[in-house]
Amino acid sequence: MELGGGQVSVGLVGYMPPFGNIRGFDIASVQAQLSLLQTWGSPRLVAQDQAYVGAEIQVTLFLLGMRIGYFRRVRGMAPGEGDFVSAGFIVEISDSWQRF
């Protein structure tokens, strides 16, 4: 199995009342982030050596979440892959359980 790319993101997290963040454990949160994606190797859905920038929104409840984003290509020339919408499920791995 070969990696087909990577992602670097920076964003803000807001905790949703009434749960939010209890003793350092994220119960419910919303995250907005800007991301840079770079493909290499053998990506499954787009060509290699492409770079994309975009924005994503993620909603997390306990350790499970969903995210949706929009990305536009900023480097690369593959036909038909100028922009795309991404969606996915998140399973967070956190050391917060140890704080209880």
matplotlib code that plots the C-alpha trace (Angstrom):
import matplotlib.pyplot as plt

x = [0.0, 1.4, 0.5, -1.0, -0.6, -0.8, -2.6, -1.6, -4.3, -4.7, -8.0, -10.2, -12.2, -15.3, -17.0, -20.8, -22.8, -24.0, -21.4, -18.3, -15.1, -15.4, -12.2, -10.1, -12.2, -13.8, -17.5, -18.9, -17.0, -17.1, -13.8, -13.2, -9.9, -7.9, -6.0, -3.2, -3.3, -0.4, -0.6, 2.3, 2.9, -0.3, -3.3, -6.6, -8.9, -6.7, -3.4, -0.1, 1.9, -1.2, -1.6, -4.9, -6.0, -9.4, -11.6, -13.2, -15.8, -15.8, -18.4, -17.4, -19.5, -17.5, -14.7, -16.7, -17.1, -18.0, -16.2, -16.9, -14.7, -14.1, -10.7, -9.3, -6.1, -3.2, -0.5, -0.6, -2.1, -4.2, -7.4, -10.8, -9.4, -9.5, -11.7, -13.6, -15.7, -14.5, -16.4, -15.4, -15.9, -13.5, -12.5, -10.4, -7.6, -7.1, -5.3, -8.2, -9.6, -6.6, -7.7, -10.8]
y = [0.0, 3.4, 6.8, 9.0, 12.4, 14.5, 17.3, 20.2, 22.2, 25.2, 26.2, 27.2, 25.0, 26.0, 23.9, 23.5, 24.1, 22.5, 19.8, 21.4, 20.6, 18.9, 18.5, 18.6, 16.0, 17.2, 16.3, 18.4, 20.7, 22.5, 23.1, 25.4, 25.0, 25.9, 23.1, 22.4, 19.0, 17.6, 14.4, 12.0, 8.4, 6.6, 8.6, 6.8, 9.6, 12.4, 12.6, 12.7, 15.9, 18.1, 20.7, 22.0, 24.6, 24.6, 25.1, 22.4, 22.3, 19.4, 18.6, 16.2, 14.5, 12.5, 11.0, 10.6, 13.4, 14.3, 16.8, 18.5, 20.7, 22.4, 22.4, 24.2, 23.2, 25.6, 23.5, 20.8, 20.3, 17.1, 17.6, 17.6, 17.9, 21.7, 21.5, 19.0, 18.6, 16.2, 14.5, 12.1, 10.5, 11.2, 8.9, 11.0, 9.5, 11.5, 11.2, 13.1, 9.8, 9.6, 12.9, 11.4]
z = [0.0, -1.1, 0.1, -2.6, -1.0, 2.1, 3.7, 6.0, 7.7, 10.0, 11.6, 14.5, 16.9, 18.7, 21.4, 21.2, 24.4, 26.6, 26.2, 24.7, 26.4, 29.7, 31.7, 28.5, 26.7, 23.4, 23.6, 20.8, 18.5, 15.1, 13.3, 10.3, 8.5, 5.5, 3.9, 1.4, -0.4, -2.4, -4.4, -5.2, -5.9, -6.9, -5.8, -6.5, -7.6, -9.1, -10.9, -9.1, -8.7, -8.2, -5.4, -4.1, -1.6, 0.1, 3.1, 5.3, 8.0, 10.6, 13.2, 16.0, 18.6, 21.2, 19.0, 15.8, 13.2, 9.6, 7.4, 4.1, 2.0, -1.3, -3.0, -6.1, -7.9, -7.7, -9.3, -11.9, -15.4, -15.3, -17.3, -15.5, -12.0, -11.4, -8.3, -6.2, -3.1, -0.4, 2.4, 5.0, 8.4, 11.2, 14.1, 16.5, 18.5, 21.6, 24.9, 26.5, 27.9, 30.2, 31.9, 33.5]

ax = plt.figure().add_subplot(projection="3d")
ax.plot(x, y, z, "-o")
ax.set_aspect("equal")
plt.show()
